[in-house]
Amino acid sequence: MATKEQIAQIVQLRGTGHSLKEIAEIVGMSKSSVAYQLKLLKKKSSKSNHSDVFSSALLGGAIGAAGGLALAILLQELKKGK
């Protein structure tokens, strides 16, 4: 089962034109799992407000991205201290 962060990353990567194979490699899932997650999102969006489904997926990704950015800044500062 995909995590919220993986789903958000799948949505972001697919939205920027990445192939299923590329997304699978980046996210660490099989190509068929990525396709399945996209199918589930499409199904959910057809039953509810499209923006709600994708907003919640992207929000999960934004939170993950913010954590990654903070870690990158911390590592950069640690390297300066050496």
C-alpha positions in Angstrom: 0.0 0.0 0.0 1.3 3.4 -0.9 1.9 6.1 1.7 0.4 9.5 1.5 3.8 10.9 0.6 4.2 8.4 -2.2 0.8 9.2 -3.6 1.5 12.9 -3.5 4.9 12.3 -5.3 3.1 10.1 -7.9 0.6 12.9 -8.6 3.4 15.5 -8.8 5.6 13.5 -11.1 2.7 12.4 -13.4 1.6 16.1 -13.6 5.0 17.1 -14.8 5.0 14.5 -17.5 7.0 11.6 -16.1 6.3 8.1 -17.4 5.0 5.3 -15.2 8.4 3.6 -15.4 10.2 6.8 -14.2 7.7 7.4 -11.4 8.0 3.8 -10.3 11.8 4.1 -10.1 11.7 7.4 -8.2 9.0 6.4 -5.7 10.3 2.9 -5.2 7.2 1.0 -6.4 6.5 -1.3 -9.3 5.1 0.2 -12.5 1.8 -1.6 -12.0 1.5 -0.2 -8.4 1.9 3.3 -9.7 -0.7 2.7 -12.4 -3.0 1.3 -9.7 -2.6 4.3 -7.4 -3.4 6.6 -10.3 -6.4 4.6 -11.2 -7.6 4.8 -7.6 -7.1 8.6 -7.6 -9.1 8.9 -10.8 -11.9 6.8 -9.4 -12.0 8.9 -6.2 -12.0 12.1 -8.1 -15.0 11.0 -10.2 -17.0 10.3 -7.0 -16.1 13.6 -5.3 -14.8 17.1 -5.9 -11.7 16.7 -8.2 -9.8 19.5 -6.4 -10.4 17.9 -3.0 -8.7 14.7 -4.0 -5.7 16.2 -5.7 -5.3 19.0 -3.1 -5.1 16.5 -0.3 -2.6 14.4 -2.3 -0.5 17.4 -3.1 -0.7 18.7 0.5 0.8 15.5 1.7 3.6 16.0 -0.9 4.2 19.6 0.1 4.6 18.6 3.8 7.1 15.9 2.7 8.9 18.4 0.5 9.2 21.0 3.3 10.8 18.3 5.5 13.2 17.4 2.7 14.1 21.1 2.2 14.7 21.6 5.9 17.0 18.5 5.9 18.9 19.8 2.9 19.5 23.1 4.6 20.6 21.4 7.8 23.1 19.2 5.9 24.4 22.3 4.1 24.9 24.1 7.4 26.6 21.1 8.9 29.0 20.9 5.9 29.9 24.6 6.4 30.8 23.9 10.1 33.5 21.3 9.1 
